[in-house]
Amino acid sequence: MFKKIIRPFQNVLLERKLCVGCTYPLTKAKKLGNLSENRIMVECKCKRRYVYEKELAGFKRATFAEEQQLASDIAKGRTW
Ligand SMILES: [Zn+2]
């Protein structure tokens, strides 16, 4: 029952561009790097990571694969 309540609430926070963990504005979150031209990974001050999708003009939680991709880009010395 708790899960049924929490999930839509997280979506509401994301629609408002707020962190689902601490409600910090994601527009002020630290930019980590680009996954592609239209997708930017950011990190909230609470260490949660999100991907900003330019096409959607909105945020979503970063997947494990996306975090790995960014980590490998950084390891290769790719700078943005
Ligand atoms: Zn946060």
PDB file of the backbone (N, CA, C, O) and the ligand in Angstrom, with CONECT records:
HET     ZN  A 101       1
ATOM      1  N   MET A   1       0.827  -1.199   0.000  1.00  0.00           N
ATOM      2  CA  MET A   1       0.000   0.000   0.000  1.00  0.00           C
ATOM      3  C   MET A   1       0.870   1.261   0.000  1.00  0.00           C
ATOM      4  O   MET A   1       0.577   2.231  -0.699  1.00  0.00           O
ATOM      5  N   PHE A   2       1.923   1.232   0.779  1.00  0.00           N
ATOM      6  CA  PHE A   2       2.820   2.378   0.846  1.00  0.00           C
ATOM      7  C   PHE A   2       3.457   2.654  -0.519  1.00  0.00           C
ATOM      8  O   PHE A   2       3.571   3.805  -0.942  1.00  0.00           O
ATOM      9  N   LYS A   3       3.867   1.587  -1.193  1.00  0.00           N
ATOM     10  CA  LYS A   3       4.508   1.745  -2.504  1.00  0.00           C
ATOM     11  C   LYS A   3       3.565   2.378  -3.515  1.00  0.00           C
ATOM     12  O   LYS A   3       3.989   3.165  -4.361  1.00  0.00           O
ATOM     13  N   LYS A   4       2.293   2.033  -3.426  1.00  0.00           N
ATOM     14  CA  LYS A   4       1.323   2.592  -4.370  1.00  0.00           C
ATOM     15  C   LYS A   4       1.209   4.104  -4.200  1.00  0.00           C
ATOM     16  O   LYS A   4       0.929   4.831  -5.153  1.00  0.00           O
ATOM     17  N   ILE A   5       1.428   4.553  -2.994  1.00  0.00           N
ATOM     18  CA  ILE A   5       1.340   5.990  -2.737  1.00  0.00           C
ATOM     19  C   ILE A   5       2.635   6.699  -3.156  1.00  0.00           C
ATOM     20  O   ILE A   5       2.608   7.776  -3.751  1.00  0.00           O
ATOM     21  N   ILE A   6       3.748   6.074  -2.832  1.00  0.00           N
ATOM     22  CA  ILE A   6       5.026   6.760  -3.026  1.00  0.00           C
ATOM     23  C   ILE A   6       5.367   6.951  -4.505  1.00  0.00           C
ATOM     24  O   ILE A   6       5.963   7.966  -4.866  1.00  0.00           O
ATOM     25  N   ARG A   7       5.010   6.014  -5.352  1.00  0.00           N
ATOM     26  CA  ARG A   7       5.453   6.111  -6.745  1.00  0.00           C
ATOM     27  C   ARG A   7       4.871   7.335  -7.473  1.00  0.00           C
ATOM     28  O   ARG A   7       5.625   8.114  -8.055  1.00  0.00           O
ATOM     29  N   PRO A   8       3.549   7.514  -7.448  1.00  0.00           N
ATOM     30  CA  PRO A   8       3.015   8.712  -8.107  1.00  0.00           C
ATOM     31  C   PRO A   8       3.568  10.002  -7.508  1.00  0.00           C
ATOM     32  O   PRO A   8       3.782  10.984  -8.218  1.00  0.00           O
ATOM     33  N   PHE A   9       3.795   9.990  -6.208  1.00  0.00           N
ATOM     34  CA  PHE A   9       4.332  11.173  -5.552  1.00  0.00           C
ATOM     35  C   PHE A   9       5.710  11.513  -6.116  1.00  0.00           C
ATOM     36  O   PHE A   9       6.021  12.684  -6.335  1.00  0.00           O
ATOM     37  N   GLN A  10       6.533  10.495  -6.351  1.00  0.00           N
ATOM     38  CA  GLN A  10       7.855  10.738  -6.944  1.00  0.00           C
ATOM     39  C   GLN A  10       7.709  11.319  -8.345  1.00  0.00           C
ATOM     40  O   GLN A  10       8.466  12.204  -8.745  1.00  0.00           O
ATOM     41  N   ASN A  11       6.726  10.809  -9.086  1.00  0.00           N
ATOM     42  CA  ASN A  11       6.508  11.340 -10.430  1.00  0.00           C
ATOM     43  C   ASN A  11       6.109  12.804 -10.388  1.00  0.00           C
ATOM     44  O   ASN A  11       6.542  13.600 -11.222  1.00  0.00           O
ATOM     45  N   VAL A  12       5.293  13.149  -9.428  1.00  0.00           N
ATOM     46  CA  VAL A  12       4.875  14.540  -9.273  1.00  0.00           C
ATOM     47  C   VAL A  12       6.086  15.425  -8.988  1.00  0.00           C
ATOM     48  O   VAL A  12       6.222  16.509  -9.555  1.00  0.00           O
ATOM     49  N   LEU A  13       6.957  14.952  -8.107  1.00  0.00           N
ATOM     50  CA  LEU A  13       8.168  15.722  -7.797  1.00  0.00           C
ATOM     51  C   LEU A  13       9.038  15.904  -9.037  1.00  0.00           C
ATOM     52  O   LEU A  13       9.556  16.990  -9.296  1.00  0.00           O
ATOM     53  N   LEU A  14       9.188  14.820  -9.800  1.00  0.00           N
ATOM     54  CA  LEU A  14      10.020  14.908 -11.010  1.00  0.00           C
ATOM     55  C   LEU A  14       9.406  15.853 -12.033  1.00  0.00           C
ATOM     56  O   LEU A  14      10.121  16.597 -12.705  1.00  0.00           O
ATOM     57  N   GLU A  15       8.091  15.824 -12.149  1.00  0.00           N
ATOM     58  CA  GLU A  15       7.422  16.745 -13.077  1.00  0.00           C
ATOM     59  C   GLU A  15       7.689  18.193 -12.676  1.00  0.00           C
ATOM     60  O   GLU A  15       7.753  19.091 -13.516  1.00  0.00           O
ATOM     61  N   ARG A  16       7.841  18.390 -11.389  1.00  0.00           N
ATOM     62  CA  ARG A  16       8.130  19.747 -10.903  1.00  0.00           C
ATOM     63  C   ARG A  16       9.625  20.029 -10.855  1.00  0.00           C
ATOM     64  O   ARG A  16      10.061  21.064 -10.349  1.00  0.00           O
ATOM     65  N   LYS A  17      10.417  19.073 -11.400  1.00  0.00           N
ATOM     66  CA  LYS A  17      11.877  19.207 -11.453  1.00  0.00           C
ATOM     67  C   LYS A  17      12.488  19.301 -10.054  1.00  0.00           C
ATOM     68  O   LYS A  17      13.394  20.093  -9.795  1.00  0.00           O
ATOM     69  N   LEU A  18      11.952  18.451  -9.159  1.00  0.00           N
ATOM     70  CA  LEU A  18      12.468  18.399  -7.790  1.00  0.00           C
ATOM     71  C   LEU A  18      12.998  17.002  -7.517  1.00  0.00           C
ATOM     72  O   LEU A  18      12.469  16.017  -8.032  1.00  0.00           O
ATOM     73  N   CYS A  19      14.047  16.922  -6.703  1.00  0.00           N
ATOM     74  CA  CYS A  19      14.617  15.633  -6.314  1.00  0.00           C
ATOM     75  C   CYS A  19      13.577  14.833  -5.533  1.00  0.00           C
ATOM     76  O   CYS A  19      12.900  15.379  -4.661  1.00  0.00           O
ATOM     77  N   VAL A  20      13.446  13.535  -5.845  1.00  0.00           N
ATOM     78  CA  VAL A  20      12.462  12.718  -5.145  1.00  0.00           C
ATOM     79  C   VAL A  20      12.921  12.384  -3.728  1.00  0.00           C
ATOM     80  O   VAL A  20      12.114  11.973  -2.894  1.00  0.00           O
ATOM     81  N   GLY A  21      14.213  12.559  -3.455  1.00  0.00           N
ATOM     82  CA  GLY A  21      14.729  12.228  -2.136  1.00  0.00           C
ATOM     83  C   GLY A  21      14.689  13.395  -1.171  1.00  0.00           C
ATOM     84  O   GLY A  21      14.301  13.241  -0.013  1.00  0.00           O
ATOM     85  N   CYS A  22      15.093  14.574  -1.654  1.00  0.00           N
ATOM     86  CA  CYS A  22      15.213  15.707  -0.741  1.00  0.00           C
ATOM     87  C   CYS A  22      14.474  16.948  -1.246  1.00  0.00           C
ATOM     88  O   CYS A  22      14.519  17.998  -0.605  1.00  0.00           O
ATOM     89  N   THR A  23      13.801  16.836  -2.382  1.00  0.00           N
ATOM     90  CA  THR A  23      13.019  17.920  -3.011  1.00  0.00           C
ATOM     91  C   THR A  23      13.869  19.146  -3.373  1.00  0.00           C
ATOM     92  O   THR A  23      13.337  20.243  -3.543  1.00  0.00           O
ATOM     93  N   TYR A  24      15.161  18.961  -3.488  1.00  0.00           N
ATOM     94  CA  TYR A  24      16.031  20.047  -3.961  1.00  0.00           C
ATOM     95  C   TYR A  24      15.745  20.292  -5.445  1.00  0.00           C
ATOM     96  O   TYR A  24      15.524  19.333  -6.185  1.00  0.00           O
ATOM     97  N   PRO A  25      15.742  21.546  -5.896  1.00  0.00           N
ATOM     98  CA  PRO A  25      15.463  21.806  -7.317  1.00  0.00           C
ATOM     99  C   PRO A  25      16.552  21.229  -8.220  1.00  0.00           C
ATOM    100  O   PRO A  25      17.726  21.575  -8.086  1.00  0.00           O
ATOM    101  N   LEU A  26      16.154  20.348  -9.140  1.00  0.00           N
ATOM    102  CA  LEU A  26      17.149  19.700  -9.991  1.00  0.00           C
ATOM    103  C   LEU A  26      17.768  20.667 -10.992  1.00  0.00           C
ATOM    104  O   LEU A  26      18.837  20.396 -11.540  1.00  0.00           O
ATOM    105  N   THR A  27      17.112  21.776 -11.230  1.00  0.00           N
ATOM    106  CA  THR A  27      17.695  22.783 -12.116  1.00  0.00           C
ATOM    107  C   THR A  27      18.957  23.379 -11.499  1.00  0.00           C
ATOM    108  O   THR A  27      19.772  23.982 -12.198  1.00  0.00           O
ATOM    109  N   LYS A  28      19.114  23.206 -10.170  1.00  0.00           N
ATOM    110  CA  LYS A  28      20.313  23.702  -9.486  1.00  0.00           C
ATOM    111  C   LYS A  28      21.285  22.574  -9.161  1.00  0.00           C
ATOM    112  O   LYS A  28      22.332  22.804  -8.556  1.00  0.00           O
ATOM    113  N   ALA A  29      20.936  21.353  -9.564  1.00  0.00           N
ATOM    114  CA  ALA A  29      21.801  20.215  -9.280  1.00  0.00           C
ATOM    115  C   ALA A  29      23.090  20.319 -10.089  1.00  0.00           C
ATOM    116  O   ALA A  29      23.133  20.971 -11.132  1.00  0.00           O
ATOM    117  N   LYS A  30      24.125  19.674  -9.595  1.00  0.00           N
ATOM    118  CA  LYS A  30      25.431  19.723 -10.250  1.00  0.00           C
ATOM    119  C   LYS A  30      25.406  18.923 -11.549  1.00  0.00           C
ATOM    120  O   LYS A  30      24.967  17.773 -11.566  1.00  0.00           O
ATOM    121  N   LYS A  31      25.870  19.523 -12.621  1.00  0.00           N
ATOM    122  CA  LYS A  31      25.919  18.841 -13.906  1.00  0.00           C
ATOM    123  C   LYS A  31      27.144  17.936 -13.943  1.00  0.00           C
ATOM    124  O   LYS A  31      28.266  18.395 -13.730  1.00  0.00           O
ATOM    125  N   LEU A  32      26.930  16.660 -14.211  1.00  0.00           N
ATOM    126  CA  LEU A  32      28.041  15.712 -14.255  1.00  0.00           C
ATOM    127  C   LEU A  32      28.605  15.558 -15.659  1.00  0.00           C
ATOM    128  O   LEU A  32      29.815  15.425 -15.841  1.00  0.00           O
ATOM    129  N   GLY A  33      27.726  15.576 -16.645  1.00  0.00           N
ATOM    130  CA  GLY A  33      28.194  15.421 -18.021  1.00  0.00           C
ATOM    131  C   GLY A  33      27.070  15.029 -18.941  1.00  0.00           C
ATOM    132  O   GLY A  33      25.954  14.749 -18.503  1.00  0.00           O
ATOM    133  N   ASN A  34      27.375  15.011 -20.223  1.00  0.00           N
ATOM    134  CA  ASN A  34      26.366  14.655 -21.218  1.00  0.00           C
ATOM    135  C   ASN A  34      26.450  13.169 -21.545  1.00  0.00           C
ATOM    136  O   ASN A  34      27.537  12.628 -21.746  1.00  0.00           O
ATOM    137  N   LEU A  35      25.301  12.521 -21.596  1.00  0.00           N
ATOM    138  CA  LEU A  35      25.237  11.135 -22.065  1.00  0.00           C
ATOM    139  C   LEU A  35      25.140  11.138 -23.580  1.00  0.00           C
ATOM    140  O   LEU A  35      25.662  10.249 -24.253  1.00  0.00           O
ATOM    141  N   SER A  36      24.469  12.142 -24.101  1.00  0.00           N
ATOM    142  CA  SER A  36      24.381  12.375 -25.536  1.00  0.00           C
ATOM    143  C   SER A  36      24.048  13.851 -25.696  1.00  0.00           C
ATOM    144  O   SER A  36      23.970  14.596 -24.720  1.00  0.00           O
ATOM    145  N   GLU A  37      23.857  14.251 -26.926  1.00  0.00           N
ATOM    146  CA  GLU A  37      23.627  15.669 -27.181  1.00  0.00           C
ATOM    147  C   GLU A  37      22.414  16.207 -26.424  1.00  0.00           C
ATOM    148  O   GLU A  37      22.389  17.361 -25.996  1.00  0.00           O
ATOM    149  N   ASN A  38      21.409  15.341 -26.269  1.00  0.00           N
ATOM    150  CA  ASN A  38      20.160  15.804 -25.671  1.00  0.00           C
ATOM    151  C   ASN A  38      19.909  15.283 -24.269  1.00  0.00           C
ATOM    152  O   ASN A  38      18.830  15.484 -23.711  1.00  0.00           O
ATOM    153  N   ARG A  39      20.913  14.606 -23.693  1.00  0.00           N
ATOM    154  CA  ARG A  39      20.694  14.020 -22.376  1.00  0.00           C
ATOM    155  C   ARG A  39      21.860  14.366 -21.458  1.00  0.00           C
ATOM    156  O   ARG A  39      23.011  14.038 -21.742  1.00  0.00           O
ATOM    157  N   ILE A  40      21.546  15.023 -20.370  1.00  0.00           N
ATOM    158  CA  ILE A  40      22.562  15.492 -19.434  1.00  0.00           C
ATOM    159  C   ILE A  40      22.344  14.836 -18.074  1.00  0.00           C
ATOM    160  O   ILE A  40      21.233  14.845 -17.545  1.00  0.00           O
ATOM    161  N   MET A  41      23.399  14.274 -17.518  1.00  0.00           N
ATOM    162  CA  MET A  41      23.280  13.688 -16.190  1.00  0.00           C
ATOM    163  C   MET A  41      23.638  14.727 -15.128  1.00  0.00           C
ATOM    164  O   MET A  41      24.638  15.436 -15.243  1.00  0.00           O
ATOM    165  N   VAL A  42      22.815  14.798 -14.110  1.00  0.00           N
ATOM    166  CA  VAL A  42      23.073  15.719 -13.010  1.00  0.00           C
ATOM    167  C   VAL A  42      23.070  14.929 -11.700  1.00  0.00           C
ATOM    168  O   VAL A  42      22.501  13.841 -11.615  1.00  0.00           O
ATOM    169  N   GLU A  43      23.711  15.495 -10.690  1.00  0.00           N
ATOM    170  CA  GLU A  43      23.731  14.857  -9.385  1.00  0.00           C
ATOM    171  C   GLU A  43      23.212  15.847  -8.347  1.00  0.00           C
ATOM    172  O   GLU A  43      23.712  16.964  -8.222  1.00  0.00           O
ATOM    173  N   CYS A  44      22.210  15.412  -7.619  1.00  0.00           N
ATOM    174  CA  CYS A  44      21.655  16.237  -6.551  1.00  0.00           C
ATOM    175  C   CYS A  44      22.634  16.287  -5.392  1.00  0.00           C
ATOM    176  O   CYS A  44      23.559  15.479  -5.312  1.00  0.00           O
ATOM    177  N   LYS A  45      22.426  17.228  -4.506  1.00  0.00           N
ATOM    178  CA  LYS A  45      23.315  17.325  -3.348  1.00  0.00           C
ATOM    179  C   LYS A  45      23.189  16.097  -2.440  1.00  0.00           C
ATOM    180  O   LYS A  45      24.078  15.838  -1.628  1.00  0.00           O
ATOM    181  N   CYS A  46      22.093  15.338  -2.569  1.00  0.00           N
ATOM    182  CA  CYS A  46      21.926  14.110  -1.781  1.00  0.00           C
ATOM    183  C   CYS A  46      22.493  12.895  -2.514  1.00  0.00           C
ATOM    184  O   CYS A  46      22.276  11.762  -2.086  1.00  0.00           O
ATOM    185  N   LYS A  47      23.220  13.120  -3.619  1.00  0.00           N
ATOM    186  CA  LYS A  47      23.922  12.090  -4.400  1.00  0.00           C
ATOM    187  C   LYS A  47      23.023  11.270  -5.315  1.00  0.00           C
ATOM    188  O   LYS A  47      23.499  10.362  -5.996  1.00  0.00           O
ATOM    189  N   ARG A  48      21.725  11.579  -5.339  1.00  0.00           N
ATOM    190  CA  ARG A  48      20.880  10.892  -6.315  1.00  0.00           C
ATOM    191  C   ARG A  48      21.188  11.475  -7.692  1.00  0.00           C
ATOM    192  O   ARG A  48      21.455  12.668  -7.837  1.00  0.00           O
ATOM    193  N   ARG A  49      21.144  10.599  -8.701  1.00  0.00           N
ATOM    194  CA  ARG A  49      21.471  11.056 -10.050  1.00  0.00           C
ATOM    195  C   ARG A  49      20.253  11.012 -10.956  1.00  0.00           C
ATOM    196  O   ARG A  49      19.407  10.121 -10.871  1.00  0.00           O
ATOM    197  N   TYR A  50      20.201  11.995 -11.815  1.00  0.00           N
ATOM    198  CA  TYR A  50      19.075  12.153 -12.735  1.00  0.00           C
ATOM    199  C   TYR A  50      19.590  12.466 -14.124  1.00  0.00           C
ATOM    200  O   TYR A  50      20.715  12.934 -14.302  1.00  0.00           O
ATOM    201  N   VAL A  51      18.743  12.196 -15.102  1.00  0.00           N
ATOM    202  CA  VAL A  51      19.083  12.546 -16.476  1.00  0.00           C
ATOM    203  C   VAL A  51      18.071  13.578 -16.962  1.00  0.00           C
ATOM    204  O   VAL A  51      16.861  13.360 -16.910  1.00  0.00           O
ATOM    205  N   TYR A  52      18.589  14.692 -17.428  1.00  0.00           N
ATOM    206  CA  TYR A  52      17.721  15.709 -18.018  1.00  0.00           C
ATOM    207  C   TYR A  52      17.594  15.423 -19.505  1.00  0.00           C
ATOM    208  O   TYR A  52      18.590  15.378 -20.226  1.00  0.00           O
ATOM    209  N   GLU A  53      16.367  15.233 -19.955  1.00  0.00           N
ATOM    210  CA  GLU A  53      16.115  14.974 -21.370  1.00  0.00           C
ATOM    211  C   GLU A  53      15.632  16.257 -22.020  1.00  0.00           C
ATOM    212  O   GLU A  53      14.546  16.755 -21.726  1.00  0.00           O
ATOM    213  N   LYS A  54      16.464  16.782 -22.913  1.00  0.00           N
ATOM    214  CA  LYS A  54      16.098  18.048 -23.552  1.00  0.00           C
ATOM    215  C   LYS A  54      14.808  17.936 -24.351  1.00  0.00           C
ATOM    216  O   LYS A  54      14.003  18.867 -24.381  1.00  0.00           O
ATOM    217  N   GLU A  55      14.617  16.788 -24.998  1.00  0.00           N
ATOM    218  CA  GLU A  55      13.420  16.623 -25.835  1.00  0.00           C
ATOM    219  C   GLU A  55      12.143  16.637 -25.004  1.00  0.00           C
ATOM    220  O   GLU A  55      11.101  17.117 -25.449  1.00  0.00           O
ATOM    221  N   LEU A  56      12.243  16.099 -23.785  1.00  0.00           N
ATOM    222  CA  LEU A  56      11.075  16.080 -22.901  1.00  0.00           C
ATOM    223  C   LEU A  56      11.029  17.329 -22.027  1.00  0.00           C
ATOM    224  O   LEU A  56      10.009  17.657 -21.421  1.00  0.00           O
ATOM    225  N   ALA A  57      12.181  18.019 -21.984  1.00  0.00           N
ATOM    226  CA  ALA A  57      12.339  19.168 -21.088  1.00  0.00           C
ATOM    227  C   ALA A  57      12.010  18.755 -19.654  1.00  0.00           C
ATOM    228  O   ALA A  57      11.361  19.490 -18.910  1.00  0.00           O
ATOM    229  N   GLY A  58      12.476  17.556 -19.289  1.00  0.00           N
ATOM    230  CA  GLY A  58      12.201  17.071 -17.946  1.00  0.00           C
ATOM    231  C   GLY A  58      13.259  16.104 -17.462  1.00  0.00           C
ATOM    232  O   GLY A  58      14.125  15.666 -18.220  1.00  0.00           O
ATOM    233  N   PHE A  59      13.171  15.781 -16.178  1.00  0.00           N
ATOM    234  CA  PHE A  59      14.143  14.895 -15.542  1.00  0.00           C
ATOM    235  C   PHE A  59      13.559  13.516 -15.320  1.00  0.00           C
ATOM    236  O   PHE A  59      12.347  13.353 -15.173  1.00  0.00           O
ATOM    237  N   LYS A  60      14.447  12.514 -15.298  1.00  0.00           N
ATOM    238  CA  LYS A  60      14.063  11.186 -14.847  1.00  0.00           C
ATOM    239  C   LYS A  60      15.226  10.613 -14.068  1.00  0.00           C
ATOM    240  O   LYS A  60      16.354  11.089 -14.194  1.00  0.00           O
ATOM    241  N   ARG A  61      14.963   9.584 -13.253  1.00  0.00           N
ATOM    242  CA  ARG A  61      16.039   8.970 -12.479  1.00  0.00           C
ATOM    243  C   ARG A  61      17.033   8.322 -13.436  1.00  0.00           C
ATOM    244  O   ARG A  61      16.637   7.703 -14.423  1.00  0.00           O
ATOM    245  N   ALA A  62      18.307   8.462 -13.147  1.00  0.00           N
ATOM    246  CA  ALA A  62      19.334   7.830 -13.965  1.00  0.00           C
ATOM    247  C   ALA A  62      19.314   6.327 -13.720  1.00  0.00           C
ATOM    248  O   ALA A  62      19.191   5.878 -12.580  1.00  0.00           O
ATOM    249  N   THR A  63      19.436   5.559 -14.788  1.00  0.00           N
ATOM    250  CA  THR A  63      19.514   4.109 -14.644  1.00  0.00           C
ATOM    251  C   THR A  63      20.962   3.722 -14.361  1.00  0.00           C
ATOM    252  O   THR A  63      21.886   4.515 -14.545  1.00  0.00           O
ATOM    253  N   PHE A  64      21.130   2.487 -13.912  1.00  0.00           N
ATOM    254  CA  PHE A  64      22.475   1.987 -13.643  1.00  0.00           C
ATOM    255  C   PHE A  64      23.326   2.053 -14.915  1.00  0.00           C
ATOM    256  O   PHE A  64      24.496   2.431 -14.868  1.00  0.00           O
ATOM    257  N   ALA A  65      22.728   1.683 -16.047  1.00  0.00           N
ATOM    258  CA  ALA A  65      23.459   1.697 -17.318  1.00  0.00           C
ATOM    259  C   ALA A  65      23.927   3.102 -17.670  1.00  0.00           C
ATOM    260  O   ALA A  65      25.037   3.285 -18.171  1.00  0.00           O
ATOM    261  N   GLU A  66      23.091   4.080 -17.411  1.00  0.00           N
ATOM    262  CA  GLU A  66      23.464   5.459 -17.715  1.00  0.00           C
ATOM    263  C   GLU A  66      24.603   5.933 -16.817  1.00  0.00           C
ATOM    264  O   GLU A  66      25.499   6.650 -17.264  1.00  0.00           O
ATOM    265  N   GLU A  67      24.562   5.527 -15.549  1.00  0.00           N
ATOM    266  CA  GLU A  67      25.653   5.896 -14.647  1.00  0.00           C
ATOM    267  C   GLU A  67      26.961   5.251 -15.104  1.00  0.00           C
ATOM    268  O   GLU A  67      28.024   5.869 -15.042  1.00  0.00           O
ATOM    269  N   GLN A  68      26.868   3.991 -15.569  1.00  0.00           N
ATOM    270  CA  GLN A  68      28.054   3.290 -16.056  1.00  0.00           C
ATOM    271  C   GLN A  68      28.609   3.978 -17.297  1.00  0.00           C
ATOM    272  O   GLN A  68      29.823   4.113 -17.454  1.00  0.00           O
ATOM    273  N   GLN A  69      27.713   4.408 -18.172  1.00  0.00           N
ATOM    274  CA  GLN A  69      28.154   5.064 -19.411  1.00  0.00           C
ATOM    275  C   GLN A  69      28.927   6.334 -19.086  1.00  0.00           C
ATOM    276  O   GLN A  69      29.986   6.593 -19.658  1.00  0.00           O
ATOM    277  N   LEU A  70      28.391   7.116 -18.170  1.00  0.00           N
ATOM    278  CA  LEU A  70      29.055   8.370 -17.816  1.00  0.00           C
ATOM    279  C   LEU A  70      30.399   8.085 -17.151  1.00  0.00           C
ATOM    280  O   LEU A  70      31.388   8.763 -17.429  1.00  0.00           O
ATOM    281  N   ALA A  71      30.435   7.081 -16.273  1.00  0.00           N
ATOM    282  CA  ALA A  71      31.675   6.726 -15.588  1.00  0.00           C
ATOM    283  C   ALA A  71      32.730   6.309 -16.600  1.00  0.00           C
ATOM    284  O   ALA A  71      33.904   6.644 -16.442  1.00  0.00           O
ATOM    285  N   SER A  72      32.329   5.584 -17.634  1.00  0.00           N
ATOM    286  CA  SER A  72      33.293   5.125 -18.631  1.00  0.00           C
ATOM    287  C   SER A  72      33.751   6.294 -19.503  1.00  0.00           C
ATOM    288  O   SER A  72      34.913   6.342 -19.907  1.00  0.00           O
ATOM    289  N   ASP A  73      32.861   7.225 -19.795  1.00  0.00           N
ATOM    290  CA  ASP A  73      33.255   8.419 -20.558  1.00  0.00           C
ATOM    291  C   ASP A  73      34.296   9.222 -19.785  1.00  0.00           C
ATOM    292  O   ASP A  73      35.273   9.708 -20.355  1.00  0.00           O
ATOM    293  N   ILE A  74      34.073   9.355 -18.475  1.00  0.00           N
ATOM    294  CA  ILE A  74      35.008  10.114 -17.647  1.00  0.00           C
ATOM    295  C   ILE A  74      36.352   9.384 -17.593  1.00  0.00           C
ATOM    296  O   ILE A  74      37.411  10.009 -17.648  1.00  0.00           O
ATOM    297  N   ALA A  75      36.294   8.055 -17.485  1.00  0.00           N
ATOM    298  CA  ALA A  75      37.519   7.257 -17.416  1.00  0.00           C
ATOM    299  C   ALA A  75      38.352   7.399 -18.687  1.00  0.00           C
ATOM    300  O   ALA A  75      39.581   7.333 -18.646  1.00  0.00           O
ATOM    301  N   LYS A  76      37.675   7.593 -19.808  1.00  0.00           N
ATOM    302  CA  LYS A  76      38.372   7.763 -21.088  1.00  0.00           C
ATOM    303  C   LYS A  76      38.939   9.174 -21.244  1.00  0.00           C
ATOM    304  O   LYS A  76      39.615   9.486 -22.224  1.00  0.00           O
ATOM    305  N   GLY A  77      38.650  10.000 -20.270  1.00  0.00           N
ATOM    306  CA  GLY A  77      39.166  11.357 -20.330  1.00  0.00           C
ATOM    307  C   GLY A  77      38.363  12.276 -21.220  1.00  0.00           C
ATOM    308  O   GLY A  77      38.835  13.329 -21.647  1.00  0.00           O
ATOM    309  N   ARG A  78      37.134  11.858 -21.493  1.00  0.00           N
ATOM    310  CA  ARG A  78      36.283  12.678 -22.337  1.00  0.00           C
ATOM    311  C   ARG A  78      35.795  13.879 -21.513  1.00  0.00           C
ATOM    312  O   ARG A  78      35.263  13.706 -20.416  1.00  0.00           O
ATOM    313  N   THR A  79      35.971  15.046 -22.024  1.00  0.00           N
ATOM    314  CA  THR A  79      35.541  16.233 -21.297  1.00  0.00           C
ATOM    315  C   THR A  79      34.466  16.976 -22.069  1.00  0.00           C
ATOM    316  O   THR A  79      34.385  16.900 -23.295  1.00  0.00           O
ATOM    317  N   TRP A  80      33.648  17.692 -21.322  1.00  0.00           N
ATOM    318  CA  TRP A  80      32.542  18.416 -21.958  1.00  0.00           C
ATOM    319  C   TRP A  80      32.628  19.876 -21.631  1.00  0.00           C
ATOM    320  O   TRP A  80      31.786  20.658 -22.072  1.00  0.00           O
TER     321      TRP A  80
HETATM  322 ZN    ZN A 101      18.234  15.175  -3.602  1.00  0.00          ZN2+
END
